[in-house]
Amino acid sequence: MTNWRAVGIGFLVSIVAGVVAFTLPVVGHIGAGLIGGFAAGYVAGGGIGNGLWHGLLAGAIGGIVLALLFGLGAGFIGTIGAGPVGGFVGAGVFVVGVVIAVVLALDSAIGGAVGALLAR
């Protein structure tokens, strides 16, 4: 059974760490996923599989929210600067962001497994 409190805590940690991660673009986002997943797995406990699941959920939800915000922002800026074609810029950024969010959710799952392992 999914512990939504653990997922919510991991999600919030991922969002905060993801915003801070813009100072170190690649390393920071990987670290943000690991930290958020670790928090979700630690709160959920219950073994490696349970932590993996909760970390994956927290990372995926956090990554999709960040991708959505980035896509909307890029679309708005693109529309202002490039006229009617600018909206496609935001759509492209959003699609790439969702793909990256799904890939980065995997490191959240790893962090969740470690967090659940250490919660024992």
N, C-alpha and C positions, 0 to 999 in steps of 0.2 A: 504494500500500500504506500502511496506517495505521501510523504510528509511535506505539505505545502508550506509550512512555516520554514522548514529547512531550505526549500527551493527559493522562497521569498528572501530569506537572509542572504543566500548565495547570489541571488539576482541583484540585490541592492549593493552588495560588496563588489560584484562584477561591474555594475554601472559606475560606481564611484571610482574604482580602480581603472576602468576603461577611459573615463574622462581625464584622469590624471595621466594615463598612459600616452596621451598625445604628445607628451614631451619626449618620449622614447618610442617612436612609432611601431617598430616590429617587436622588439624585446618587451616593451611595456604592455602591449596587448596580449602577448603570450602569457606574461606574468599576471595580468589582470584575470585572464581565464583560469589560470592555476589557482590564484588566491580565492576567487569567487567559488570555484568548484570545491576547493579545500574547505571553505566555510560551510557550504551546503552539506558536504559529506560528513564533516565533523559534527554538525548539529543533528543530522539524520542518524549517524551511527549505524549499527546493525550489520556490519561486515562490508567487505570490498564491493560486492555486487550492488548493494543498496547505496553505498556512497557513490559508486560509478553512475548509477541512474540519476541520483539527485544532483550530482555535479553536472551531468549532461543536460538535464532540464534547466538548471540555473544558467549555465553558459549559453545554451541555445536561445532562451528567452531574452537574456541580457544582450546577446549579440544581435538578435533581430530588432530589438528596440533601438539600439544604437544605429544599426543600418537604416532603419526607417527614418530616424531623425536626420541622419546624414543625407539620405536620399531626398528628403523634403527640403532640406536647406540648400543642397546643390541644385535642385530643380528650381527653387525660388530665385537663387542667384543667377542661374543660367537663363531663366526667363527674362529677368531684368536686363541682362547684358547681351543676350543673343536673339531676342525677339521670339517668334513662335517656335523656332527650332530648339531653343534653350531648355524647354521642358523635357526633351529626350535625354539631355545630359543628366538630369536628376534621376530619370528612370534607369539609365545605365549604371549610375553610381549605386542605386538601390539594389539592382540585381547582383552586381559584384559584391556589394556589402552583405547581402544575404548568403551568398556562397561562402564568403570569408567567415561569416558568423557560424555557419554550420561546421566548417573546418575547425575553427577555433573552439567550438563546443567540445571537440574531442579532447583538447587539453584541460578543459574544465572537468571532463569525466575522469581524467587521470588524477587531477587534484582532488576530486571527490572521493576516489578510491583510497588515496593516501590519507585524506582527512578522516574517513570512516575507520581506517586501519588504526590510526592514532587515537581515536575516540575511545577505544576499548580500555 
